[in-house]
Amino acid sequence: MAFAPHGFTCTSQEPGRLLTISTPAGVFEAFIADVCSSRIDTGTPTGGTAPEMRAIAARHDVEFLRRSR
């Protein structure tokens, strides 16, 4: 399976909503369920991703990349 780096940005002054659809079913959902059940601090937009969040991501083959400017 090949993956491409990507990201999302809310360009409005108001909070945004995002609907994602991922395949195969169950893979990304398991990652999200693990994050939610862990109740960890997931990080901040300016401070980067928390180490605990990166550990959970690694278990699900998810990688966070630094945004290039």
C-alpha positions in Angstrom: 0.0 0.0 0.0 1.4 3.4 -0.9 0.8 6.6 1.1 1.3 10.2 0.2 2.0 13.0 2.7 -1.0 15.3 3.0 -2.5 17.9 5.3 -5.6 20.0 6.0 -5.9 23.7 6.8 -8.9 25.6 8.0 -8.8 28.9 6.2 -11.9 30.4 7.9 -11.9 32.5 11.0 -14.6 30.2 12.3 -14.0 26.6 13.4 -14.1 24.1 10.6 -15.4 20.5 10.2 -13.8 17.8 8.2 -15.3 14.5 6.9 -12.8 11.9 5.9 -13.3 8.5 4.3 -10.5 6.0 4.4 -10.0 2.6 3.0 -9.6 -0.2 3.8 -12.2 0.1 6.5 -11.1 -0.3 10.1 -7.4 0.7 9.8 -7.7 4.4 10.5 -10.7 3.9 12.7 -8.5 1.7 15.0 -5.9 4.5 15.3 -8.6 7.1 16.2 -10.2 4.7 18.7 -6.8 4.1 20.3 -6.1 7.9 20.5 -9.5 8.6 22.0 -9.3 5.8 24.6 -5.8 6.9 25.7 -7.0 10.3 26.8 -3.5 11.7 26.1 -2.5 15.3 25.2 -2.3 15.0 21.4 0.0 18.1 21.0 -0.5 21.6 19.7 -0.3 23.2 16.3 2.8 25.2 17.2 4.5 22.7 19.6 4.2 19.6 17.4 2.9 16.2 18.2 3.2 14.8 21.7 5.5 11.8 22.1 2.6 9.6 23.4 0.7 10.5 20.3 3.6 9.5 18.1 3.8 6.1 19.9 0.2 5.4 19.3 0.6 6.4 15.6 3.6 4.1 15.2 1.5 1.1 16.4 -0.9 1.9 13.6 1.7 2.7 10.9 0.7 6.4 11.0 3.5 9.0 10.7 3.3 12.7 11.4 5.5 15.0 9.3 6.5 18.5 10.1 4.8 21.0 7.9 7.2 22.8 5.5 6.8 26.5 5.1 
